[in-house]
Amino acid sequence: MIHSLIKSRETVLAMAILVLVGAIASRFPAFVAPANLVNVFNDTAPLIILALGQMVVILTRCIDLSVAANLALTGMVVAMLNTLLPDLPVPLIMVIAIGLGSVMGLFNGLLVWKLDIPPIVVTLGTMTIYRGIIFVISGGEWINAHEMSDAFKAFPRDVVFGLPVLSWIAILVLIGFIVLIGRTALGRAFFAVGGNPHAAVYTGINVGLTQCAAYIISGALAGLTGYLWVARYAVAYVDIAGGFELEVVAACVIGGISIAGGIGSVGGALLGALFLGIVKNALPVVNISPFWQLAISGSAIIIAVAFNATSNRTKGRVILKKAEHAT
Amino acid sequence: MLANTQGIEDAHPQSAKGSKPALSLTGISKSFPGVKALSEVALELYPGEVTALVGENGAGKSTIVKILTGIYQPDEGEIVIDENRVTFPTAQDAGKAGVTAIHQETVLFDDLSVAENIFIGHAPKTRLGLINRGEMLNQAQNLLNRIGASIDPHVTLRELGIANKHLVAIARALSIDASIVIMDEPTASLSHKEIEETYELVERLKAEGKAILFISHKFDEIFRIADRYTVFRDGQMVGAGRIKDVSERELVKLMVGRSVDQVFPKRAPELGKEVLKVVGYSHPTEFEDIGFTLRSGEILGFYGLVGAGRSEFMQALFGVTRPSKGAIRIDDQVAVIRDPNEAIGHGIVYVPEDRGKQGAVKGLPIFQNISLPSLKETSRNGFLRLVEEFRLARDYTKRLDLRAAALDQDIGELSGGNQQKVVIAKWLATKPRVIILDEPTKGIDIGSKAAVHEFMAELAAEGLAVIMVSSEIPEILGMSDRVIVMREGRIAAEFEGPDLTPEHLVRAAAGIVEARP
């Protein structure tokens, strides 16, 4: 059973990625050079981190459209903090970023939980609010590289054991999620709440609280990514990562996380993000206009959803005796 | 075929207004896999008269409604309307033939206006083929006036109460010129005033010459508004005639007078000490002043009509909803249950009625479904241990004789009976003291039913206190040591020992005062 599930989703996606990489490599061997692959992974790291956060939200039948705005607001706040207090150590900045992101996630979660507002409406609203706040606090000004301290900018780019810190953080988050999803009661609760909210209530799981927890996780990761993003690109302004939330949701959907909740895996989210990351990085190499990227991502979403819809289609009830023996 | 019916033959000759039936069914049979829902039933409806259809749950009342409205096709038998033989391959065909049904939960569109609801599908058109709104509103107003409803046809349906929604449904029935109106427990969820209004409306429809089939469990209203009755029992028509020729006692007898052919496990209950005491549990809208005690080893049945507040009370007891008043004692200690988690902590578990909706988490494998409420026990330092979860699942599924290929199979792939076993296993794994089973055998086949009954007896023998909510009289009688009957949100009666008879249960549930014959 588990075997066949892997077969139907993650394996197929992994195959598709390998075929894609193979096709690119056949014409541009440089693309598969280890150094380039490290680059591609590093480039995709923020998407991986956010897709994992989004995954738990989607598992609970919600959606978080405010991730990119959260990222941008946190990025702006820590960048401004850095210009005011250049000596603030990076670990403390990261704690502040995660904390601020969590608070924004909590706000989403409370609106969904306590006021029972549909998640898409809540996060569409907070998305705009968070972007608006960036404008208010920055006055629409950019914070440029020369205003940031060196330590602030260097951290995500520092190379440890051959990989930049940004990549290592994505890997740590990934490991954290494998444990969270597979080995904790909260991870199990995400599936129960999304798979059957009524049954979850009768099992003693607090559905609203679980959804709120998912939003906090998503928000915390958006906050963390906010610092990493601003530091890596050494710039902060109102519109950074504009529209990135759609890419995050797309990665989840391509990775087989059911938008109806209750179905998904860490591996799926990772592969979905990698697929988009590879497409994005390969297009300039193969000399296709980056504008095609949108069309390709869009097609991938539709293909993935169509594929999942057919594989999830229930086969109906087994009524015939012979069919029962056959399965 | 009519040998076991009484009074049907005298229906034809002396009927003043409806000398000929507007609709008659003869020899209608309908089977579903494993169940014969209807067996050669007959039913006649007369213009300008109300025929009450009575019978216990599962007697085949809703099946006949579905056949009359074209949702089911009968396997055998014929439907005759105004002396023409008809068939209803689809619901539209039934509508065209003039049959319309008003359901307990009205099936209309909450966000459309009253006028749009009345005319959806057959709205008056302009010459260009567009909907003629003015004409539609006019006609809607006329129809509403005709049934004496003071409803503005502009407002959206959502703003109306249930009684007014019924009126809209009736206006819709009139708009398609229905001659046969089926009312399926129309007063089940109405207040007293609304019920009176519904009765007036029935009178009006009668005056317009409609033939009305009125399904109800309430004897007072049957005797008040019906002209004729037809009784179904176990998918057969067991009696029909004029209301004035029958007494309540005779009707009850027809409804329940069965030969009990189901076999229930023999039990020698050994009652232990009191584990649960409920005092004065109340809810603002759903139930009031529920109190009882429960001893270990006991099976306490809760009987009542659908909507009597049994499940609502159980949900409050389990902490899904909160009571406004009342207290519970568990092992003679005051206990507070504010959410299901606390109930589970106190050893109370609830196996809900609707397995698909409230029990099984599809998408999770069997073993994870079972371990879901027991994750605290199967994990260490906050980390789940799959091996422990598997062991737990294996132990309890073995006990319940679950038929599954593997425990990591998705629960959605199991049959209904086996899903029920997984849900029960899930709760047993929490080692409860009190288990509430809400309609535990609803919708499962006879064989699985017997297994569930057997198992219930075992649980009680092991000292568990069992509360069983059931609408099936044989099951209540066969399994319970004591039965509480609920009616309209209150405890109507409590029976045990020799008092535990089908007649007593039905009378208490229907609110028939003991003094009347």
Interface residues (C-beta under 8 A of the other chain):
Chain A: M1 I2 V179 G182 R183 T184 A185 G187 R188 F191 A192 G194 G195 N196 H198 A199 A200 V201 Y202 T203 G204 I205 N206 G262 I263 T314 R317 V318 I319 T327
Chain B: P33 F318 V320 D339 P340 N341 A343 I344 Y350 P352 D354 K357 Q358 G359 A360 V361 K362 G363 L364 P365 Q368 L372 P373 L375 K376 S379 G382 F383 L384 A405 A406 D408 Q409 D410 G412 E413 S415 K426
